[in-house]
Amino acid sequence: MASSSQTDHSVYYVPASGWYPVFLAFGLMVTVTGLASWLNVNKTGGATDWSQTIVGTIIVIAVLYSWFAKVVAENAQGLNNAMLNKSYVWGMGWFIFSEVMFFAAFFGALFYVRALVVPWLGGDGAKGITGDYLWPEFQAAWPVVTNPDAAIFSNPGQSMAAPEVSVAAMSNWGAYLPFWNTVILLSSSFTVHWAHHAIKHADRFKLIMWLSITCALGVLFVFLQGLEYVHAYRDLGLTLNSGIYGSTFFLLTGFHGFHVTMGTFILIVQLFRAIKGHFTANDCFGFEAASWYWHFVDVVWVGLFIFVYIF
């Protein structure tokens, strides 16, 4: 019979209670309300004030830095065991699932507008009588570049729709920024995978190299997304006030761009950790969680490119 001293009951480390969630929620509230105020002021033509959004962003960054620095330090001290690491895996899994539902709602709204609302306003379908009474002259088409009432929502000059797929249009694809952003993000999925492969084979040089390339691709994507928005506002007349097409376009691509920005920031943090000598083949969940998130934003972009730009 084995003695009690031979029984290996792993000690479960329970971190002390902290105020990080409260401060993070407060920072997010300040940031989001600041952005909402900016949108309302922008719509009415008032003076732009970014102070609240900047303050909220600083709070969020400070809390996240302090919180995750503590988690990394606890892991370096050997306080994490298999049970706690499993809780991190489940936590990240549920977080990504919540993000999937977040974008599912946005894609659902896009489907509702394109497949139901716009045809109804054009006089088609079960509720087509609505359009006949309100705007009988409206012609249903997507993208909507001619709004039912241009006095309320200005018409965009052009849409961001992809060029036609043909040999003659190949030169247009070469100048089409969303196409290059698709190439960039898909390439970054491979580079972050190769970085993970390097961890598993204890090759720190290749880990740092491939992770650096991934971070650079993320920064390049955000930069090109910014150029696309400048082009949309300045050259195409496509803005947030351009009716349902402008609203859905900037809602979907803007929130995805925010997620890419956050993902790039997270990967940069992992890069600095790799340079400092963190991560081993059996202890690299911080990097793996970041790579899961990065693959998620890549997949979402493929959906956006197909349903927002092409079809």
Secondary structure, 3 states (H helix, E strand, C coil): CCCHHHCCCCCCCCCCCCCHHHHHHHHHHHHHHHHHHHHHHHHHCCCCCCHHHHHHHHHHHHHHHHHHHHHHHHHHCCCCCHHHHHHHHHHHHHHHHHHHHHHHHHHHHHHHHHHHHHHHHCCCCCCCHHHHHHCCCCCCCCCCCCCCCCCCCCCCCCCCCCCCCCCCCHHHHHCCHHHHHHHHHHHHHHHHHHHHHHHHCCCHHHHHHHHHHHHHHHHHHHHHHHHHHHHHHHHHCCCCCCHHHHHHHHHHHHHHHHHHHHHHHHHHHHHHHHHCCCCECCECHHHHHHHHHHHHHHHHHHHHHHHHHHC
